């Protein structure tokens, strides 16, 4: 019976000064990485054992100290759309996740949303990682936009269940068949959702749940109607069935409704500009499609948000192309990098 795919990457066979570069080349499909300090390239190491479980990537990593980041421009360009759970077995991390500053230590679970900005600085560390495509987990969550940067104790009841299940999957990965993979993936999704829903909702606070449902309804309407020139508070309030005053209160955590609409429009325009399938389209045409009636205003807003002119996006090589899978006696294989990009 066919077994699930596995991947093993190890820098041990690479010359010391080439180890960090080899790691950066591959993990660059999802993160920009930089040295922790001036000694990083001399002492860096990376060992990543991975397996693909029904479209979910799980890996056990032992890594040297480094810095990670996902910038707004990178997010808009690379198309990576996962939730990432990782439990720290050794080491620590200090992070900025969107607007949140967080730290994690051994035993902590960290949740990242790859659709939001992120930067971190780690010590030498050992972690278990789970990359779950948004389309697989989001339908199970009560609050879609609140997971990023959440840290919870893996020794808590649900956290312990999730941690132990991930550990068990890692131990059993070598013998799991493709036929068994969907059945093994379902409890993982359920436990991940249970952990996030339990951490993010308070059943004794019905008004908060109602507000959240209304906010999600409004956000979905906005994302589906970015091209409407009239898209604004009045139209969104009407579609959501709330007053303007309540709509403003709902969007306060998002920086205001106008800022949210502008951000979604700019992100969508960035994605279209970076897509090879849109090379035949003028920048102004794409700007107009997403509600910008003035090309000059769009260009200024775009540059202010992403630090680059719209016309320059097309000159950039896509950052999430892992290239062909490579196999070598020096480092093992690079299948894990390809999987991170492809499961999105």
C-alpha positions as CSV (number, residue, x, y, z in Angstrom):
1,X,0.0,0.0,0.0
2,X,1.4,3.4,-1.0
3,X,2.6,5.5,1.9
4,X,2.3,9.3,2.4
5,X,5.2,11.4,1.1
6,X,8.0,12.4,3.4
7,X,10.8,14.9,3.1
8,X,14.2,15.2,4.9
9,X,16.4,18.2,4.8
10,X,19.6,18.6,6.8
11,X,22.4,21.1,6.4
12,X,24.9,18.9,8.2
13,X,26.4,17.8,4.9
14,X,26.8,21.4,3.6
15,X,29.9,23.5,4.3
16,X,29.3,25.7,7.4
17,X,29.3,29.0,5.5
18,X,26.8,27.6,3.0
19,X,24.2,26.3,5.4
20,X,22.2,29.5,6.1
21,X,22.1,30.3,2.4
22,X,20.7,26.8,1.6
23,X,18.1,27.2,4.2
24,X,17.1,30.7,3.1
25,X,16.8,29.6,-0.5
26,X,14.1,27.0,0.5
27,X,12.2,28.6,3.4
28,X,12.1,31.7,1.2
29,X,8.9,30.4,-0.4
30,X,7.0,31.7,2.7
31,X,9.3,33.8,4.8
32,X,12.1,36.3,4.3
33,X,14.9,35.2,6.7
34,X,17.9,37.1,7.8
35,X,20.8,36.3,10.2
36,X,20.3,36.6,13.9
37,X,23.7,38.2,14.4
38,X,27.1,38.4,12.8
39,X,27.9,34.8,13.9
40,X,24.8,33.2,12.4
41,X,26.4,32.0,9.2
42,X,29.2,30.4,11.0
43,X,27.1,28.4,13.5
44,X,23.8,27.9,11.7
45,X,22.1,24.5,11.3
46,X,18.8,23.3,10.0
47,X,17.2,19.8,10.2
48,X,13.6,19.5,8.8
49,X,11.7,16.2,8.7
50,X,8.4,16.7,7.0
51,X,5.4,14.7,5.7
52,X,2.3,15.6,3.7
53,X,-1.0,14.5,5.3
54,X,-3.9,14.9,2.9
55,X,-2.8,18.4,1.8
56,X,-1.6,19.4,5.3
57,X,2.2,19.8,5.8
58,X,3.6,18.8,9.2
59,X,7.3,19.0,10.1
60,X,9.7,18.6,13.0
61,X,12.4,21.3,12.8
62,X,15.7,21.9,14.7
63,X,17.0,25.3,13.6
64,X,19.6,27.8,14.4
65,X,18.8,31.3,15.6
66,X,17.5,33.7,12.9
67,X,15.0,36.4,12.0
68,X,11.8,35.8,10.0
69,X,9.4,38.3,8.3
70,X,6.3,38.5,6.1
71,X,5.8,42.1,4.8
72,X,2.6,43.5,3.2
73,X,4.2,43.4,-0.3
74,X,5.3,39.8,0.1
75,X,1.8,38.8,1.4
76,X,0.1,40.4,-1.6
77,X,2.5,38.8,-4.1
78,X,3.2,35.3,-3.0
79,X,-0.3,33.8,-2.7
80,X,0.6,31.8,0.4
81,X,-2.7,31.4,2.4
82,X,-2.1,29.1,5.4
83,X,-2.6,29.0,9.1
84,X,0.6,27.8,10.8
85,X,0.6,26.2,14.2
86,X,3.9,25.5,15.9
87,X,4.6,24.2,19.3
88,X,8.0,25.1,20.8
89,X,9.8,22.2,22.3
90,X,13.1,24.1,22.9
91,X,14.2,27.7,22.5
92,X,12.1,30.9,22.3
93,X,10.8,33.6,20.0
94,X,9.8,37.2,20.2
95,X,7.3,38.2,17.5
96,X,5.3,41.1,16.1
97,X,2.2,39.6,14.6
98,X,0.2,42.3,12.9
99,X,-0.5,44.7,15.7
100,X,0.4,42.3,18.5
101,X,3.7,41.8,20.2
102,X,4.1,38.3,21.5
103,X,6.7,35.9,23.0
104,X,6.7,32.1,23.2
105,X,8.7,29.7,25.2
106,X,8.9,25.9,25.4
107,X,5.5,24.3,25.7
108,X,3.7,27.2,24.0
109,X,1.6,26.9,20.8
110,X,1.9,29.8,18.4
111,X,-0.6,30.4,15.6
112,X,0.3,32.5,12.6
113,X,-2.0,33.7,9.8
114,X,0.1,34.0,6.6
115,X,-2.3,36.6,5.3
116,X,-1.1,39.1,7.9
117,X,2.3,40.7,8.6
118,X,4.8,39.0,10.8
119,X,8.4,39.5,12.1
120,X,10.3,37.5,14.7
121,X,13.6,36.8,16.3
122,X,14.4,33.3,17.5
123,X,17.0,31.6,19.5
124,X,18.3,28.2,18.5
125,X,15.1,26.2,18.8
126,X,13.1,23.0,18.1
127,X,9.5,23.1,17.0
128,X,6.7,21.0,15.5
129,X,5.0,22.9,12.6
130,X,1.6,22.3,11.0
131,X,0.7,24.2,7.9
132,X,-3.0,24.1,7.2
133,X,-4.5,25.8,4.1
134,X,-7.0,28.4,5.0
135,X,-9.7,26.7,2.9
136,X,-9.5,23.6,5.2
137,X,-9.6,25.3,8.6
138,X,-11.5,28.6,8.1
139,X,-14.9,27.0,7.7
140,X,-14.5,25.4,11.2
141,X,-13.5,28.7,13.0
142,X,-15.9,31.0,14.8
143,X,-13.6,34.0,14.3
144,X,-11.7,34.0,11.1
145,X,-9.5,37.0,11.5
146,X,-8.4,36.6,15.1
147,X,-6.0,33.7,15.1
148,X,-2.8,35.6,14.1
149,X,-0.3,35.8,16.9
150,X,-2.3,33.8,19.4
151,X,-0.2,32.0,21.9
152,X,-1.7,29.3,24.1
153,X,-0.3,26.8,26.6
154,X,0.0,23.3,25.0
155,X,-0.4,21.9,28.5
156,X,-4.0,23.2,28.6
157,X,-6.7,20.6,28.0
158,X,-7.3,21.3,24.3
159,X,-3.7,22.4,23.7
160,X,-2.4,19.1,25.2
161,X,-4.7,17.1,23.0
162,X,-3.5,19.0,19.9
163,X,0.1,18.8,20.8
164,X,0.0,15.0,21.6
165,X,-1.9,14.3,18.4
166,X,0.7,16.2,16.3
167,X,3.5,14.4,18.2
168,X,1.8,11.0,17.5
169,X,1.4,11.9,13.8
170,X,5.1,12.7,13.6
171,X,6.0,9.3,15.1
172,X,3.6,7.4,12.9
173,X,4.3,9.3,9.7
174,X,6.7,6.7,8.2
175,X,4.0,4.1,8.2
176,X,0.9,6.1,7.3
177,X,-0.7,5.1,4.1
178,X,-2.3,7.5,1.6
179,X,-5.6,5.7,2.2
180,X,-5.4,6.4,5.9
181,X,-4.3,10.1,5.5
182,X,-7.8,11.7,5.2
183,X,-9.0,9.9,8.3
184,X,-5.8,11.1,10.2
185,X,-6.2,14.6,9.0
186,X,-9.8,15.1,10.1
187,X,-9.1,14.9,13.9
188,X,-6.1,17.3,13.4
189,X,-8.4,19.9,11.8
190,X,-11.1,19.4,14.5
191,X,-8.6,19.8,17.3
192,X,-7.0,22.9,15.8
193,X,-10.4,24.5,15.4
194,X,-11.4,23.4,18.9
195,X,-8.2,25.0,20.3
196,X,-8.8,28.3,18.5
197,X,-12.5,28.5,19.0
198,X,-12.1,27.8,22.7
199,X,-9.4,30.5,23.1
200,X,-11.2,33.1,21.0
201,X,-14.8,33.0,22.1
202,X,-16.6,33.5,25.4
203,X,-20.0,31.7,25.5
204,X,-21.0,34.0,28.4
205,X,-20.8,37.0,26.2
206,X,-23.5,36.7,23.5
207,X,-23.3,40.4,22.4
208,X,-19.6,39.8,21.4
209,X,-20.5,36.8,19.3
210,X,-23.3,38.8,17.6
211,X,-20.9,41.6,16.8
212,X,-18.3,39.2,15.5
213,X,-20.9,37.6,13.2
214,X,-21.9,41.0,11.9
215,X,-18.3,42.0,11.3
216,X,-17.7,38.9,9.3
217,X,-20.8,39.5,7.2
218,X,-19.6,43.1,6.5
219,X,-16.1,41.9,5.6
220,X,-17.4,39.3,3.2
221,X,-19.6,41.9,1.5
222,X,-16.7,44.2,1.1
223,X,-14.3,41.6,-0.3
224,X,-17.0,40.6,-2.8
225,X,-17.7,44.1,-4.0
226,X,-14.3,45.9,-4.0
227,X,-15.0,47.1,-7.6
228,X,-18.1,49.1,-6.7
229,X,-17.3,52.8,-6.8
230,X,-20.0,53.4,-4.2
231,X,-18.6,50.9,-1.7
232,X,-18.5,52.7,1.6
233,X,-20.1,52.9,5.0
234,X,-23.7,53.5,3.8
235,X,-23.7,50.6,1.3
236,X,-22.0,48.2,3.8
237,X,-24.3,49.2,6.6
238,X,-27.3,48.6,4.4
239,X,-26.1,45.2,3.3
240,X,-25.2,44.2,6.8
241,X,-28.4,45.4,8.3
242,X,-26.8,47.7,10.9
243,X,-26.7,51.4,11.5
244,X,-23.6,53.5,10.4
245,X,-22.8,54.1,14.1
246,X,-22.7,50.4,14.9
247,X,-20.8,49.6,11.7
248,X,-18.1,52.1,12.8
249,X,-17.9,50.5,16.2
250,X,-17.5,47.0,14.6
251,X,-14.6,48.1,12.4
252,X,-12.7,50.0,15.2
253,X,-10.4,47.0,15.8
254,X,-9.6,47.0,12.0
255,X,-8.6,50.6,12.0
256,X,-11.9,51.9,10.7
257,X,-14.1,50.8,7.8
258,X,-12.5,53.2,5.3
259,X,-9.1,51.9,6.1
260,X,-10.3,48.3,5.8
261,X,-11.8,48.9,2.3
262,X,-8.7,50.7,1.1
263,X,-6.5,47.9,2.4
264,X,-8.5,45.2,0.7
265,X,-8.5,47.1,-2.6
266,X,-4.8,47.7,-2.5
267,X,-4.0,44.0,-1.6
268,X,-6.3,42.8,-4.4
269,X,-4.7,45.2,-6.9
270,X,-1.2,44.1,-5.8
271,X,-2.1,40.4,-6.4
272,X,-3.5,41.1,-9.9
273,X,-0.5,43.3,-10.9
274,X,1.9,40.5,-9.8
275,X,0.0,37.8,-11.7
276,X,1.6,36.8,-15.1
277,X,-2.0,36.3,-16.4
278,X,-2.6,40.1,-16.1
279,X,0.5,41.3,-18.0
280,X,-1.6,42.4,-20.9
281,X,-3.7,44.8,-18.7
282,X,-2.8,48.4,-18.0
283,X,-2.2,49.5,-14.4
284,X,-5.0,52.0,-14.6
285,X,-7.4,49.3,-15.7
286,X,-6.6,47.2,-12.7
287,X,-6.9,50.3,-10.4
288,X,-10.3,51.1,-11.9
289,X,-11.5,47.5,-11.4
290,X,-10.9,47.9,-7.6
291,X,-12.6,51.2,-7.1
292,X,-9.8,53.7,-7.8
293,X,-11.1,56.3,-10.2
294,X,-7.9,58.4,-10.3
295,X,-4.7,56.6,-11.5
296,X,-2.4,59.1,-9.8
297,X,-4.1,58.7,-6.5
298,X,-3.9,54.9,-6.8
299,X,-0.2,55.1,-7.5
300,X,0.5,57.3,-4.5
301,X,-1.6,55.1,-2.2
302,X,0.0,51.9,-3.6
303,X,3.5,53.3,-3.1
304,X,2.7,54.5,0.4
305,X,1.4,51.1,1.4
306,X,3.9,48.8,-0.3
307,X,7.0,51.0,-0.8
308,X,7.0,50.3,-4.6
309,X,5.3,51.8,-7.6
310,X,2.5,49.7,-9.2
311,X,4.4,49.6,-12.5
312,X,7.5,48.1,-10.8
313,X,5.6,45.1,-9.4
314,X,5.8,43.3,-12.8
315,X,9.6,43.6,-12.9
316,X,9.8,41.5,-9.7
317,X,10.2,37.8,-9.9
318,X,7.5,36.0,-7.9
319,X,8.9,35.2,-4.4
320,X,7.1,32.0,-3.7
321,X,8.6,29.9,-6.6
322,X,10.6,27.1,-4.9
323,X,11.9,25.8,-8.2
324,X,12.2,22.1,-8.9
325,X,12.6,19.7,-6.0
326,X,16.2,18.9,-5.5
327,X,17.8,15.8,-4.0
328,X,21.4,15.7,-2.9
329,X,23.6,13.6,-0.6
330,X,24.6,16.9,0.9
331,X,21.2,18.0,2.3
332,X,18.6,15.4,1.5
333,X,15.7,16.9,-0.4
334,X,13.8,20.1,-0.8
335,X,10.2,18.7,-1.2
336,X,9.0,20.5,2.0
337,X,9.6,23.9,0.4
338,X,7.6,22.9,-2.7
339,X,4.8,21.6,-0.5
340,X,4.6,24.9,1.5
341,X,4.0,26.8,-1.7
342,X,1.8,24.2,-3.5
343,X,-0.7,23.5,-0.8
344,X,-1.8,27.1,-0.8
